[in-house]
Amino acid sequence: MTLERYLRLIAGFFVLLSLWLGWLVDPRFHWLTAFVGLNLLQSAFTNWCPMVAVLKKLGVRPCS
């Protein structure tokens, strides 16, 4: 899998996880959903995402 696919997978996982935790545990977990959404929004404009740096250090190959 490429870096971009991992990034989408991780973002989708955290959105679904935080919605599920907000429903079952505490509605304040929805702030995590908002954080992930805001991070995706800012990365669309700045072309920078902290998770990309983490994935590159883990050796995930970028898309050709």
DRENROMI-840270 format. One record per residue: x, y, z of N, C-alpha, C in turn. Coordinates in pm, whole numbers, padded with zeros to 5 digits, always signed. Layout:
<pts>
XYZXYZXYZ ...
</pts>
This chain:
<pts>
+00083-00118+00000+00000+00000+00000+00088+00124+00000 +00038+00228-00060+00114+00353-00068+00078+00445+00049 +00158+00549+00063+00141+00647+00170+00003+00710+00168 -00045+00746+00052-00174+00812+00042-00289+00720+00085 -00277+00593+00052-00381+00498+00091-00379+00475+00242 -00259+00465+00300-00249+00453+00445-00309+00575+00514 -00282+00692+00460-00333+00815+00518-00486+00816+00518 -00547+00778+00409-00693+00771+00401-00749+00666+00496 -00681+00553+00504-00723+00445+00592-00720+00489+00738 -00613+00553+00779-00599+00599+00918-00701+00707+00950 -00720+00803+00861-00817+00910+00885-00959+00853+00896 -00995+00765+00807-01128+00703+00813-01147+00621+00939 -01043+00548+00979-01051+00470+01102-01075+00559+01223 -00999+00670+01234-01014+00758+01348-01151+00828+01349 -01202+00863+01234-01335+00924+01229-01441+00825+01278 -01437+00704+01226-01537+00605+01267-01520+00566+01414 -01396+00551+01459-01371+00517+01599-01422+00625+01693 -01393+00750+01661-01435+00859+01749-01588+00875+01749 -01653+00853+01637-01799+00857+01635-01858+00745+01720 -01801+00627+01709-01847+00513+01786-01824+00536+01936 -01706+00585+01973-01678+00615+02114-01767+00727+02166 -01796+00826+02082-01885+00933+02122-02026+00886+02147 -02066+00786+02075-02200+00731+02092-02208+00640+02215 -02105+00556+02235-02108+00459+02344-02052+00510+02476 -01948+00591+02472-01876+00627+02595-01908+00769+02641 -01871+00865+02558-01886+01005+02597-01890+01091+02472 -01987+01180+02461-01999+01264+02342-01877+01354+02317 -01793+01373+02417-01673+01456+02396-01574+01392+02300 -01589+01263+02273-01504+01199+02172-01530+01254+02033 -01643+01320+02013-01672+01381+01883-01574+01494+01851 -01507+01548+01953-01402+01648+01928-01287+01587+01849 -01262+01457+01868-01159+01390+01789-01200+01385+01642 -01327+01362+01617-01378+01365+01479-01355+01501+01416 -01385+01607+01493-01364+01743+01444-01217+01770+01418 -01129+01722+01505-00986+01742+01488-00936+01675+01360 -00979+01552+01336-00937+01482+01214-00989+01555+01091 -01113+01600+01095-01170+01674+00982-01097+01804+00955 -01065+01879+01062-00990+02003+01045-00850+01978+00991 -00787+01870+01037-00654+01836+00988-00658+01801+00840 -00760+01728+00798-00774+01697+00655-00799+01822+00573 -00879+01913+00627-00907+02038+00559-00781+02123+00543 -00704+02140+00650-00583+02221+00640-00480+02154+00550 -00475+02021+00548-00378+01954+00462-00412+01971+00314 -00540+01990+00284-00580+02014+00146-00527+02149+00096 -00518+02246+00187-00470+02379+00147-00319+02394+00159 -00258+02329+00259-00115+02347+00282-00029+02236+00224 -00092+02125+00186-00021+02008+00135+00078+01954+00238 +00042+01965+00367+00124+01913+00476+00035+01846+00578 +00074+01728+00623-00001+01654+00722+00098+01584+00815 +00082+01596+00946+00176+01533+01039+00184+01381+01022 +00075+01316+00987+00075+01171+00972+00163+01128+00855 +00177+01211+00755+00264+01179+00642+00409+01166+00690 +00452+01256+00777+00589+01249+00831+00609+01120+00911 +00508+01082+00989+00517+00959+01068+00526+00838+00975 +00441+00833+00874+00441+00720+00782+00571+00710+00703 +00628+00825+00665+00756+00823+00594+00867+00768+00682 +00866+00804+00811+00967+00750+00904+00951+00601+00925 +00828+00551+00909+00803+00408+00920+00839+00332+00792 +00877+00407+00687+00923+00343+00565+00814+00315+00463 +00699+00378+00477+00592+00359+00379+00630+00432+00251 +00616+00366+00139+00656+00426+00011+00551+00522-00040 +00593+00636-00093+00496+00732-00151+00443+00681-00284 +00336+00741-00327+00277+00707-00456+00370+00756-00568 +00385+00676-00671+00478+00713-00780+00425+00824-00864 
</pts>
